[in-house]
Amino acid sequence: MTTAQVVVNKFATVGSMWVVALQLSPDEIGMAYLALALWHYLVLLPPLTLGDVLVAHQRRFDLAAPEVRRIALMIGLGCAGLMFLSAPLLVTFYSQYPPSRLMALLWILALRPVADALCPVALASLRRDLRYGSIALADGSIQLLATISTVTMALAGASVFALVLPQVVATFAKAAAYWKASRPMLAPTRPVPPWMRGRVRAVIWRDTLRAGFAQYAHNLVVLLPAVILGRFSTESQTGLFAFSFMLATQANGLVASQLGTVLQPIFGRMEQDPARQAQAYRRVLRAIGAVAVSLTLVQAAVSRPMFELFLEPKWAVAIPVFTVLSVLEGIYFATAPTMSLLRAQRRFGVYFGWQITHLAVAAATFYLVAADYGALGVAVASLACWSVSLPTAVWLCGRPTGRSAWESVYVFLEPWRVCLPVGLAAWWASDALADHGAWGSALALGFVGPTAFALCLMLTRWANPEAWMDIRPLFRAAMGRIFRRRPGMGATT
Protein backbone atom coordinates (compact mmCIF):
# COMPACT_ATOMS: atom_id res chain seq x y z
CA MET A 1 0.00 0.00 0.00
CA THR A 2 2.82 2.39 0.79
CA THR A 3 4.60 1.50 -2.44
CA ALA A 4 1.41 2.13 -4.43
CA GLN A 5 1.26 5.76 -3.32
CA VAL A 6 4.99 6.11 -3.97
CA VAL A 7 4.54 4.81 -7.53
CA VAL A 8 1.92 7.46 -8.27
CA ASN A 9 4.00 10.20 -6.70
CA LYS A 10 7.22 9.13 -8.40
CA PHE A 11 5.59 9.49 -11.80
CA ALA A 12 4.27 12.89 -10.72
CA THR A 13 7.71 13.85 -9.41
CA VAL A 14 9.44 12.87 -12.65
CA GLY A 15 6.89 14.94 -14.56
CA SER A 16 7.43 17.92 -12.28
CA MET A 17 11.20 17.60 -12.62
CA TRP A 18 10.81 17.71 -16.39
CA VAL A 19 8.88 20.99 -16.08
CA VAL A 20 11.41 22.35 -13.59
CA ALA A 21 14.27 21.40 -15.91
CA LEU A 22 12.63 23.40 -18.69
CA GLN A 23 11.96 26.45 -16.51
CA LEU A 24 15.08 26.58 -14.29
CA SER A 25 18.78 26.63 -15.05
CA PRO A 26 21.34 24.25 -13.50
CA ASP A 27 22.54 27.13 -11.31
CA GLU A 28 19.05 27.66 -9.85
CA ILE A 29 18.49 23.98 -9.18
CA GLY A 30 21.92 23.84 -7.56
CA MET A 31 21.00 26.75 -5.26
CA ALA A 32 17.79 25.06 -4.10
CA TYR A 33 19.61 21.78 -3.48
CA LEU A 34 22.39 23.56 -1.60
CA ALA A 35 19.84 25.31 0.63
CA LEU A 36 18.25 21.94 1.40
CA ALA A 37 21.67 20.48 2.20
CA LEU A 38 22.50 23.36 4.55
CA TRP A 39 19.15 22.86 6.27
CA HIS A 40 20.05 19.24 6.99
CA TYR A 41 23.43 20.33 8.33
CA LEU A 42 21.85 22.78 10.78
CA VAL A 43 19.18 20.39 12.08
CA LEU A 44 21.53 18.80 14.60
CA LEU A 45 18.88 16.48 16.04
CA PRO A 46 16.27 15.59 13.39
CA PRO A 47 12.89 15.69 15.19
CA LEU A 48 11.48 12.81 13.12
CA THR A 49 14.06 10.52 14.74
CA LEU A 50 11.98 10.63 17.93
CA GLY A 51 9.36 8.60 16.11
CA ASP A 52 11.93 5.83 15.60
CA VAL A 53 12.82 6.00 19.31
CA LEU A 54 9.16 5.74 20.27
CA VAL A 55 8.59 2.76 17.99
CA ALA A 56 11.68 1.11 19.47
CA HIS A 57 9.98 1.47 22.89
CA GLN A 58 6.52 0.49 21.69
CA ARG A 59 5.84 -1.60 24.81
CA ARG A 60 5.96 1.64 26.83
CA PHE A 61 4.37 3.76 24.12
CA ASP A 62 1.62 5.45 26.17
CA LEU A 63 4.03 6.30 28.97
CA ALA A 64 6.72 7.68 26.64
CA ALA A 65 4.50 9.55 24.15
CA PRO A 66 4.05 12.75 26.23
CA GLU A 67 7.82 12.99 26.80
CA VAL A 68 8.53 12.42 23.12
CA ARG A 69 6.11 15.16 22.12
CA ARG A 70 7.67 17.62 24.56
CA ILE A 71 11.23 16.79 23.51
CA ALA A 72 10.35 16.96 19.80
CA LEU A 73 8.92 20.46 20.14
CA MET A 74 11.99 21.63 22.09
CA ILE A 75 14.31 20.27 19.41
CA GLY A 76 12.23 21.56 16.50
CA LEU A 77 12.01 25.10 17.84
CA GLY A 78 15.70 25.10 18.76
CA CYS A 79 16.78 23.97 15.28
CA ALA A 80 14.48 26.54 13.66
CA GLY A 81 16.05 29.32 15.72
CA LEU A 82 19.56 28.13 14.93
CA MET A 83 18.87 28.09 11.21
CA PHE A 84 17.20 31.51 11.24
CA LEU A 85 20.17 33.08 13.02
CA SER A 86 22.80 31.23 10.93
CA ALA A 87 21.37 32.15 7.53
CA PRO A 88 23.23 35.50 7.16
CA LEU A 89 26.57 33.83 7.92
CA LEU A 90 25.96 30.97 5.48
CA VAL A 91 25.08 33.43 2.72
CA THR A 92 28.50 35.06 3.02
CA PHE A 93 30.20 31.63 2.93
CA TYR A 94 28.50 30.76 -0.40
CA SER A 95 28.89 34.21 -1.93
CA GLN A 96 28.62 32.98 -5.53
CA TYR A 97 24.82 32.72 -5.12
CA PRO A 98 22.44 35.74 -4.93
CA PRO A 99 22.44 36.50 -1.18
CA SER A 100 18.81 37.63 -0.89
CA ARG A 101 17.45 34.49 -2.59
CA LEU A 102 19.64 32.06 -0.68
CA MET A 103 18.77 33.71 2.64
CA ALA A 104 15.05 33.64 1.82
CA LEU A 105 15.30 29.92 1.02
CA LEU A 106 17.05 29.23 4.32
CA TRP A 107 14.47 31.21 6.30
CA ILE A 108 11.63 29.29 4.64
CA LEU A 109 13.37 26.00 5.44
CA ALA A 110 13.79 27.16 9.06
CA LEU A 111 10.07 26.38 9.49
CA ARG A 112 10.57 22.75 8.47
CA PRO A 113 11.96 21.49 11.84
CA VAL A 114 8.87 22.87 13.57
CA ALA A 115 6.64 20.94 11.17
CA ASP A 116 8.75 17.80 11.64
CA ALA A 117 8.43 18.14 15.43
CA LEU A 118 4.65 17.86 15.15
CA CYS A 119 4.84 14.47 13.40
CA PRO A 120 6.72 11.87 15.55
CA VAL A 121 4.09 10.82 18.11
CA ALA A 122 1.17 10.58 15.70
CA LEU A 123 3.23 8.88 12.98
CA ALA A 124 4.75 6.44 15.48
CA SER A 125 1.25 5.56 16.68
CA LEU A 126 0.21 4.66 13.14
CA ARG A 127 3.42 2.68 12.59
CA ARG A 128 3.03 0.79 15.87
CA ASP A 129 -0.47 -0.30 14.85
CA LEU A 130 0.76 -1.15 11.32
CA ARG A 131 -1.78 1.30 9.86
CA TYR A 132 0.17 1.83 6.68
CA GLY A 133 -2.98 2.45 4.68
CA SER A 134 -3.58 5.65 6.65
CA ILE A 135 0.06 6.68 6.25
CA ALA A 136 -0.04 5.97 2.51
CA LEU A 137 -3.24 7.97 2.06
CA ALA A 138 -1.88 10.98 3.95
CA ASP A 139 1.58 10.92 2.37
CA GLY A 140 0.37 10.17 -1.13
CA SER A 141 -2.38 12.77 -1.39
CA ILE A 142 -0.42 15.58 0.28
CA GLN A 143 2.77 14.90 -1.66
CA LEU A 144 0.82 14.84 -4.93
CA LEU A 145 -0.64 18.26 -4.12
CA ALA A 146 2.85 19.53 -3.24
CA THR A 147 4.18 18.28 -6.58
CA ILE A 148 1.35 19.99 -8.46
CA SER A 149 2.12 23.17 -6.53
CA THR A 150 5.78 22.90 -7.54
CA VAL A 151 4.85 22.69 -11.22
CA THR A 152 2.38 25.56 -10.93
CA MET A 153 4.90 27.81 -9.17
CA ALA A 154 7.64 26.93 -11.66
CA LEU A 155 5.40 27.82 -14.61
CA ALA A 156 4.41 31.04 -12.84
CA GLY A 157 8.04 32.11 -12.57
CA ALA A 158 8.65 31.40 -8.87
CA SER A 159 12.15 30.11 -9.70
CA VAL A 160 13.97 28.27 -6.88
CA PHE A 161 11.12 28.83 -4.41
CA ALA A 162 9.01 26.34 -6.38
CA LEU A 163 11.33 23.55 -5.19
CA VAL A 164 11.25 24.50 -1.50
CA LEU A 165 8.05 26.21 -0.35
CA PRO A 166 5.53 23.46 -1.33
CA GLN A 167 7.54 20.84 0.58
CA VAL A 168 7.56 22.90 3.77
CA VAL A 169 3.80 23.47 3.60
CA ALA A 170 3.30 19.75 2.85
CA THR A 171 5.09 18.76 6.06
CA PHE A 172 2.66 20.83 8.17
CA ALA A 173 -0.24 19.24 6.29
CA LYS A 174 1.12 15.73 6.92
CA ALA A 175 1.45 16.45 10.64
CA ALA A 176 -2.22 17.47 10.78
CA ALA A 177 -3.26 14.37 8.83
CA TYR A 178 -1.27 12.02 11.09
CA TRP A 179 -2.86 13.47 14.24
CA LYS A 180 -6.35 13.26 12.77
CA ALA A 181 -5.83 9.63 11.75
CA SER A 182 -4.18 8.40 14.97
CA ARG A 183 -5.34 10.62 17.86
CA PRO A 184 -2.77 9.08 20.25
CA MET A 185 -3.28 9.36 24.00
CA LEU A 186 -0.95 11.89 25.59
CA ALA A 187 -1.98 11.27 29.19
CA PRO A 188 -1.51 7.92 31.03
CA THR A 189 -4.74 6.13 31.92
CA ARG A 190 -3.51 5.68 35.50
CA PRO A 191 -1.26 7.70 37.79
CA VAL A 192 2.46 7.35 37.09
CA PRO A 193 5.00 7.75 39.93
CA PRO A 194 7.42 10.65 39.44
CA TRP A 195 10.42 8.32 39.57
CA MET A 196 9.01 6.31 36.64
CA ARG A 197 8.41 9.44 34.58
CA GLY A 198 11.94 10.56 35.30
CA ARG A 199 13.34 7.20 34.25
CA VAL A 200 11.36 7.18 31.01
CA ARG A 201 12.46 10.75 30.28
CA ALA A 202 16.12 9.79 30.81
CA VAL A 203 15.82 6.74 28.52
CA ILE A 204 14.07 8.75 25.79
CA TRP A 205 16.71 11.48 25.93
CA ARG A 206 19.51 8.93 25.83
CA ASP A 207 18.12 7.12 22.80
CA THR A 208 17.14 10.40 21.14
CA LEU A 209 20.70 11.66 21.33
CA ARG A 210 22.09 8.39 20.00
CA ALA A 211 19.52 7.95 17.23
CA GLY A 212 19.40 11.67 16.43
CA PHE A 213 23.13 12.09 15.97
CA ALA A 214 23.23 8.86 13.94
CA GLN A 215 20.47 10.16 11.64
CA TYR A 216 22.18 13.54 11.51
CA ALA A 217 25.40 11.88 10.36
CA HIS A 218 23.42 10.01 7.68
CA ASN A 219 21.85 13.27 6.48
CA LEU A 220 25.31 14.81 6.24
CA VAL A 221 26.53 11.83 4.22
CA VAL A 222 23.64 11.99 1.74
CA LEU A 223 23.91 15.74 1.13
CA LEU A 224 27.67 16.10 1.48
CA PRO A 225 28.26 16.24 -2.32
CA ALA A 226 26.16 19.40 -2.64
CA VAL A 227 28.00 21.13 0.20
CA ILE A 228 31.44 20.20 -1.16
CA LEU A 229 30.59 21.06 -4.77
CA GLY A 230 28.90 24.29 -3.73
CA ARG A 231 32.09 25.39 -1.99
CA PHE A 232 34.89 24.04 -4.22
CA SER A 233 33.28 23.74 -7.67
CA THR A 234 31.00 25.87 -9.83
CA GLU A 235 27.29 26.65 -9.49
CA SER A 236 26.66 24.72 -12.71
CA GLN A 237 28.41 21.57 -11.48
CA THR A 238 26.42 21.70 -8.25
CA GLY A 239 23.21 21.98 -10.24
CA LEU A 240 24.15 19.11 -12.57
CA PHE A 241 24.82 16.83 -9.61
CA ALA A 242 21.62 17.90 -7.82
CA PHE A 243 19.42 17.29 -10.85
CA SER A 244 21.06 13.94 -11.63
CA PHE A 245 20.77 12.82 -8.01
CA MET A 246 17.09 13.75 -7.69
CA LEU A 247 16.31 11.94 -10.96
CA ALA A 248 18.50 8.88 -10.31
CA THR A 249 16.89 8.12 -6.94
CA GLN A 250 13.36 7.86 -8.32
CA ALA A 251 13.46 4.23 -9.51
CA ASN A 252 15.05 2.86 -6.36
CA GLY A 253 12.62 4.97 -4.35
CA LEU A 254 9.78 2.90 -5.79
CA VAL A 255 11.18 -0.08 -3.90
CA ALA A 256 13.12 1.25 -0.93
CA SER A 257 11.68 4.58 0.17
CA GLN A 258 9.00 3.16 2.46
CA LEU A 259 11.02 0.31 3.94
CA GLY A 260 12.37 2.33 6.84
CA THR A 261 8.85 3.17 7.99
CA VAL A 262 7.49 -0.34 7.49
CA LEU A 263 10.34 -2.55 8.66
CA GLN A 264 11.39 -1.08 12.00
CA PRO A 265 8.20 -1.96 13.93
CA ILE A 266 8.16 -5.40 12.30
CA PHE A 267 11.80 -6.06 13.23
CA GLY A 268 11.02 -4.71 16.70
CA ARG A 269 8.35 -7.35 17.24
CA MET A 270 11.02 -10.00 16.67
CA GLU A 271 13.50 -8.63 19.22
CA GLN A 272 13.09 -11.67 21.47
CA ASP A 273 14.08 -13.99 18.61
CA PRO A 274 17.38 -12.72 17.10
CA ALA A 275 17.72 -15.68 14.73
CA ARG A 276 14.29 -15.04 13.21
CA GLN A 277 15.02 -11.32 13.03
CA ALA A 278 18.29 -11.97 11.18
CA GLN A 279 16.53 -14.32 8.77
CA ALA A 280 13.86 -11.73 8.04
CA TYR A 281 16.56 -9.11 7.39
CA ARG A 282 18.37 -11.45 5.01
CA ARG A 283 15.15 -12.16 3.10
CA VAL A 284 14.37 -8.44 2.79
CA LEU A 285 17.83 -7.72 1.36
CA ARG A 286 17.56 -10.62 -1.04
CA ALA A 287 14.12 -9.63 -2.34
CA ILE A 288 14.68 -5.91 -2.64
CA GLY A 289 18.13 -6.41 -4.15
CA ALA A 290 16.74 -8.51 -6.97
CA VAL A 291 14.23 -5.80 -7.93
CA ALA A 292 16.29 -2.69 -7.15
CA VAL A 293 19.41 -3.79 -9.04
CA SER A 294 17.27 -4.70 -12.06
CA LEU A 295 15.59 -1.29 -12.03
CA THR A 296 18.68 0.80 -11.51
CA LEU A 297 20.89 -0.97 -14.06
CA VAL A 298 18.17 -0.60 -16.70
CA GLN A 299 17.82 3.05 -15.67
CA ALA A 300 21.55 3.55 -16.19
CA ALA A 301 21.39 1.78 -19.55
CA VAL A 302 18.71 4.07 -20.99
CA SER A 303 20.11 7.31 -19.55
CA ARG A 304 21.28 8.75 -22.88
CA PRO A 305 18.02 8.23 -24.85
CA MET A 306 15.99 9.48 -21.87
CA PHE A 307 17.93 12.73 -21.58
CA GLU A 308 18.08 13.34 -25.33
CA LEU A 309 14.39 12.65 -25.87
CA PHE A 310 12.87 14.61 -22.99
CA LEU A 311 15.38 17.26 -21.89
CA GLU A 312 17.02 20.25 -23.48
CA PRO A 313 20.63 20.06 -24.73
CA LYS A 314 21.83 22.04 -21.69
CA TRP A 315 21.36 18.86 -19.61
CA ALA A 316 23.38 16.54 -21.90
CA VAL A 317 26.52 17.01 -19.77
CA ALA A 318 24.63 15.45 -16.85
CA ILE A 319 24.24 12.07 -18.59
CA PRO A 320 27.50 10.52 -17.23
CA VAL A 321 26.71 11.81 -13.72
CA PHE A 322 23.20 10.34 -13.89
CA THR A 323 24.57 7.02 -15.15
CA VAL A 324 27.06 6.70 -12.27
CA LEU A 325 24.46 7.67 -9.67
CA SER A 326 22.03 5.13 -11.14
CA VAL A 327 24.65 2.40 -10.71
CA LEU A 328 25.15 3.64 -7.15
CA GLU A 329 21.44 3.09 -6.47
CA GLY A 330 22.04 -0.57 -7.28
CA ILE A 331 24.11 -0.75 -4.09
CA TYR A 332 22.25 1.79 -1.97
CA PHE A 333 19.14 -0.44 -1.78
CA ALA A 334 20.44 -2.02 1.45
CA THR A 335 20.48 1.27 3.37
CA ALA A 336 16.84 1.43 4.51
CA PRO A 337 16.62 -2.19 5.79
CA THR A 338 19.99 -1.86 7.53
CA MET A 339 19.07 1.34 9.34
CA SER A 340 15.68 -0.13 10.28
CA LEU A 341 17.28 -3.20 11.84
CA LEU A 342 19.82 -1.18 13.83
CA ARG A 343 17.05 1.08 15.14
CA ALA A 344 14.84 -1.88 16.05
CA GLN A 345 17.77 -3.45 17.93
CA ARG A 346 18.44 -0.05 19.58
CA ARG A 347 22.06 -0.31 18.39
CA PHE A 348 22.22 3.43 17.86
CA GLY A 349 25.92 3.54 18.73
CA VAL A 350 26.75 1.13 15.88
CA TYR A 351 24.50 3.14 13.56
CA PHE A 352 26.30 6.37 14.50
CA GLY A 353 29.78 4.82 14.18
CA TRP A 354 28.99 3.50 10.71
CA GLN A 355 27.67 6.86 9.47
CA ILE A 356 30.37 9.06 11.02
CA THR A 357 33.13 6.86 9.58
CA HIS A 358 31.55 7.00 6.14
CA LEU A 359 31.20 10.78 6.50
CA ALA A 360 34.90 11.28 7.33
CA VAL A 361 36.10 9.15 4.43
CA ALA A 362 33.63 10.67 1.95
CA ALA A 363 34.43 14.27 2.97
CA ALA A 364 38.15 13.73 2.41
CA THR A 365 37.55 12.00 -0.92
CA PHE A 366 35.09 14.58 -2.24
CA TYR A 367 37.42 17.41 -1.24
CA LEU A 368 40.18 15.89 -3.37
CA VAL A 369 38.09 15.50 -6.53
CA ALA A 370 35.47 18.29 -6.45
CA ALA A 371 37.58 21.17 -7.76
CA ASP A 372 39.22 19.28 -10.65
CA TYR A 373 36.58 16.73 -11.67
CA GLY A 374 33.32 18.40 -10.63
CA ALA A 375 30.03 16.52 -10.40
CA LEU A 376 31.25 13.40 -12.22
CA GLY A 377 34.26 13.01 -9.93
CA VAL A 378 32.12 13.33 -6.82
CA ALA A 379 29.59 10.83 -8.22
CA VAL A 380 32.34 8.24 -8.86
CA ALA A 381 33.84 8.86 -5.41
CA SER A 382 30.41 8.43 -3.82
CA LEU A 383 29.94 5.12 -5.66
CA ALA A 384 33.30 3.90 -4.33
CA CYS A 385 32.50 4.94 -0.75
CA TRP A 386 29.10 3.25 -0.63
CA SER A 387 30.49 0.11 -2.28
CA VAL A 388 32.65 -0.39 0.82
CA SER A 389 30.39 1.16 3.45
CA LEU A 390 27.20 -0.81 2.87
CA PRO A 391 28.68 -4.34 2.86
CA THR A 392 30.47 -3.36 6.06
CA ALA A 393 27.18 -2.21 7.61
CA VAL A 394 25.43 -5.45 6.59
CA TRP A 395 28.26 -7.38 8.24
CA LEU A 396 27.85 -5.31 11.43
CA CYS A 397 24.14 -6.13 11.44
CA GLY A 398 24.91 -9.82 11.14
CA ARG A 399 27.61 -10.01 13.80
CA PRO A 400 25.23 -10.94 16.68
CA THR A 401 24.16 -14.03 14.74
CA GLY A 402 27.60 -14.88 13.35
CA ARG A 403 27.20 -13.79 9.73
CA SER A 404 30.55 -13.85 7.92
CA ALA A 405 32.03 -11.01 5.90
CA TRP A 406 31.66 -13.06 2.70
CA GLU A 407 27.93 -13.60 3.30
CA SER A 408 27.52 -9.83 3.72
CA VAL A 409 29.32 -9.10 0.46
CA TYR A 410 27.41 -11.83 -1.38
CA VAL A 411 24.12 -10.05 -0.62
CA PHE A 412 25.25 -7.48 -3.19
CA LEU A 413 27.08 -9.77 -5.61
CA GLU A 414 24.11 -12.10 -5.97
CA PRO A 415 21.76 -9.72 -7.87
CA TRP A 416 24.62 -8.08 -9.75
CA ARG A 417 25.89 -11.34 -11.25
CA VAL A 418 22.39 -11.95 -12.62
CA CYS A 419 21.58 -8.44 -13.87
CA LEU A 420 24.92 -6.99 -15.00
CA PRO A 421 25.12 -8.86 -18.37
CA VAL A 422 21.57 -7.77 -19.19
CA GLY A 423 22.35 -4.19 -18.16
CA LEU A 424 25.44 -4.04 -20.38
CA ALA A 425 23.51 -5.44 -23.35
CA ALA A 426 20.70 -2.93 -22.77
CA TRP A 427 23.23 -0.08 -22.56
CA TRP A 428 24.81 -1.09 -25.89
CA ALA A 429 21.42 -1.41 -27.61
CA SER A 430 20.12 1.88 -26.19
CA ASP A 431 23.25 3.77 -27.16
CA ALA A 432 23.09 2.40 -30.70
CA LEU A 433 19.41 3.32 -31.06
CA ALA A 434 19.99 6.82 -29.67
CA ASP A 435 22.36 7.48 -32.60
CA HIS A 436 19.29 7.43 -34.89
CA GLY A 437 17.56 10.38 -33.28
CA ALA A 438 14.21 10.73 -31.54
CA TRP A 439 12.63 7.57 -32.91
CA GLY A 440 15.61 5.49 -31.78
CA SER A 441 15.53 7.00 -28.30
CA ALA A 442 11.80 6.34 -28.06
CA LEU A 443 12.35 2.72 -29.10
CA ALA A 444 15.09 2.32 -26.49
CA LEU A 445 12.82 3.62 -23.73
CA GLY A 446 9.68 1.84 -24.85
CA PHE A 447 11.15 -1.54 -25.78
CA VAL A 448 14.76 -2.06 -24.68
CA GLY A 449 14.24 -0.84 -21.12
CA PRO A 450 11.09 -2.87 -20.27
CA THR A 451 12.47 -5.96 -22.05
CA ALA A 452 15.73 -5.77 -20.10
CA PHE A 453 13.88 -5.42 -16.79
CA ALA A 454 11.62 -8.39 -17.55
CA LEU A 455 14.67 -10.45 -18.59
CA CYS A 456 16.42 -9.60 -15.30
CA LEU A 457 13.42 -10.90 -13.36
CA MET A 458 13.29 -14.06 -15.48
CA LEU A 459 16.98 -14.73 -14.85
CA THR A 460 16.43 -14.11 -11.13
CA ARG A 461 13.78 -16.81 -11.12
CA TRP A 462 16.27 -19.24 -12.63
CA ALA A 463 19.52 -18.19 -10.90
CA ASN A 464 18.18 -17.09 -7.52
CA PRO A 465 15.02 -19.08 -6.75
CA GLU A 466 15.01 -18.07 -3.07
CA ALA A 467 14.74 -14.40 -3.99
CA TRP A 468 12.09 -15.20 -6.58
CA MET A 469 9.99 -17.02 -3.98
CA ASP A 470 9.89 -13.81 -1.94
CA ILE A 471 9.27 -11.53 -4.94
CA ARG A 472 6.53 -13.58 -6.59
CA PRO A 473 3.85 -13.06 -3.91
CA LEU A 474 4.45 -9.30 -4.05
CA PHE A 475 3.90 -9.19 -7.80
CA ARG A 476 0.86 -11.45 -7.53
CA ALA A 477 -0.63 -9.23 -4.80
CA ALA A 478 0.01 -6.10 -6.85
CA MET A 479 -1.48 -7.56 -10.02
CA GLY A 480 -4.41 -8.92 -8.05
CA ARG A 481 -5.20 -5.45 -6.71
CA ILE A 482 -4.95 -3.94 -10.19
CA PHE A 483 -7.01 -6.52 -12.09
CA ARG A 484 -9.30 -7.86 -9.33
CA ARG A 485 -12.89 -7.84 -10.47
CA ARG A 486 -15.70 -6.62 -8.33
CA PRO A 487 -17.90 -9.08 -6.39
CA GLY A 488 -20.80 -10.34 -8.40
CA MET A 489 -18.82 -10.52 -11.63
CA GLY A 490 -17.78 -14.14 -11.27
CA ALA A 491 -14.54 -13.51 -9.45
CA THR A 492 -13.48 -14.57 -6.00
CA THR A 493 -12.38 -11.82 -3.64
Secondary structure, 3 states (H helix, E strand, C coil): CHHHHHHHHHHHHHHHHHHHHHHCCHHHHHHHHHHHHHHHHHCCCCCCHHHHHHHHCHHHHHHHHHHHHHHHHHHHHHHHHHHHHHHHHHHHHCCCCCHHHHHHHHHHHCCHHHHHHCCHHHHHHHHHCCCHHHHHHHHHHHHHHHHHHHHHHHHCCCHHHHHCHHHHHHHHHHHHHHHHHHCCCCCCCCCCCHHHHHHHHHHHHHHHHHHHHHHHHHHHHHHHHHHHHHHHCCHHHHHHHHHHHHHHHHHHHHHHCCHHHHHHHHHHCCCCCHHHHHHHHHHHHHHHHHHHHHHHHHHHHCHHHHHHHHCCHHHHHHHHHHHHHHHHHHHHCCHHHHHHHHHHCCCHHHHHHHHHHHHHHHHHHHHHHHHHHHHHHHHHHHHHHHHHHHHHHHHHHHHHHCCCHHHHHHHHHHHHHHHHHHHHHHHHHHHHHHCCCHHHHHHHHHHHHHHHHHHHHHHHHHHCHHHHHHHHHHHHHHHHHHHCCCCCCCCCC
